[in-house]
Amino acid sequence: MTGPPRARPGAASDGRDDADVITQSLDEPELFAGLYDRHAPDIHRYAARRLGEGAADDITAETFLIAFRTRGRYDTAHRLARPWLYGIAANLIGKHRRTEVRALKALARTGHDPVAASWSDRSDDRLTVQAPLAGALASLSPGDRHVLLLVAWADLGYQEVADALRIPLGTVRSRLNRARRKVRESLNTDPAFTSAEQELNPSWTN
């Protein structure tokens, strides 16, 4: 027996999309919980990959608190709220950039780190394969790292990244090209390149 059809991304089973929920929540604040239910798991997963599980709980909670407080300024021309939410999360993650870089460098150096280990449910030997990639990511500027990981780990399109970070589309392209080039150069010097490049996603070098 098959289950009910899956709602389209950003749409509730009753057909309301994110913009509808946000607009209606201005009069009925409790409806905003629907937006949390819809997107919190993805935001948490993204934050956990970058900062670890403990920080991800706080990032996710604060992301939706800020979203709730500022929902009156949301541009309803954007029917899907994912870029908006990822943009808030990225800004919060940016405040922890020293923690992120420290964890990446530790992973690159030792092949294991308590914070980095919580990014994914993988064994220690898999984390050892991640080490060269971690070093490459640590070498990126915060802006380049944001763009690369929003594309690779949050699966946002270029325009969505531009909307999330409030930067021009051309800036997204230039940052992404620069980040890809730097990561390729770093990984090409390491024998684990073939495995490490898959840690982002199969198409990150496109």
C-alpha positions, -999 to 999 in steps of 0.1 A, spaced: 0 0 0 14 34 -10 13 64 12 0 99 4 17 118 -24 46 139 -13 41 176 -11 62 197 -34 92 214 -17 80 243 4 44 233 1 21 219 28 -3 190 21 -31 216 19 -12 234 -9 0 264 11 36 273 2 61 289 25 51 325 15 15 316 24 24 302 58 46 333 66 19 357 55 -9 339 75 14 336 105 13 374 109 -23 370 121 -20 335 134 16 332 148 11 295 157 11 287 119 48 295 118 54 262 134 46 246 100 76 264 85 98 250 113 85 215 108 91 217 71 127 231 71 143 227 105 157 192 98 176 204 67 189 236 85 200 214 114 218 189 92 236 217 74 247 234 106 258 201 121 281 194 91 297 227 96 299 231 133 289 199 150 257 186 166 259 207 197 262 240 179 236 229 153 209 228 180 216 265 188 220 276 152 187 260 142 168 274 171 182 309 166 176 307 128 139 302 133 136 327 162 151 354 139 129 342 110 98 345 132 108 380 145 115 393 110 88 375 91 69 407 85 97 418 62 98 386 42 95 392 4 65 369 -5 76 370 -42 99 343 -30 75 314 -26 101 291 -11 117 302 21 148 279 20 172 305 7 160 330 34 164 305 61 198 293 49 209 329 47 201 335 83 218 302 93 249 311 73 251 345 90 250 328 124 275 301 114 298 329 102 300 341 138 315 307 147 340 308 118 370 304 142 354 272 156 347 259 122 382 265 109 398 251 141 378 219 137 386 216 100 424 221 107 423 195 135 406 170 112 430 177 84 460 172 109 448 142 128 421 126 107 397 129 137 382 156 157 353 155 183 335 184 167 341 173 131 332 137 140 296 148 146 292 161 111 281 127 98 273 93 111 305 78 97 332 56 111 367 70 121 383 55 90 358 74 68 367 106 87 404 99 79 394 100 42 378 134 49 410 149 63 424 163 30 390 179 21 389 194 56 422 210 51 411 224 17 379 238 32 398 254 60 420 273 35 390 291 20 379 325 29 346 326 49 327 340 19 340 314 -5 333 286 20 297 298 25 290 298 -13 307 264 -19 289 246 10 255 262 3 258 247 -32 273 214 -22 257 206 12 225 227 12 219 219 -25 209 255 -33 210 268 -69 232 298 -78 203 323 -76 192 308 -43 227 313 -29 226 349 -41 193 354 -24 205 337 8 237 357 11 222 389 -4 250 392 -30 249 395 -68 247 364 -89 280 372 -105 296 373 -71 283 338 -64 298 325 -96 332 341 -90 334 329 -54 323 294 -64 348 292 -92 376 304 -69 366 280 -41 364 251 -65 398 259 -80 415 262 -46 399 230 -33 410 211 -65 445 224 -61 447 213 -25 432 179 -32 453 172 -62 484 172 -40 469 145 -18 467 108 -27 432 106 -11 419 131 -37 396 106 -55 378 97 -23 379 131 -6 363 150 -35 331 129 -31 327 143 4 310 174 -10 288 158 -36 293 141 -70 288 174 -89 306 199 -68 334 203 -94 311 210 -123 
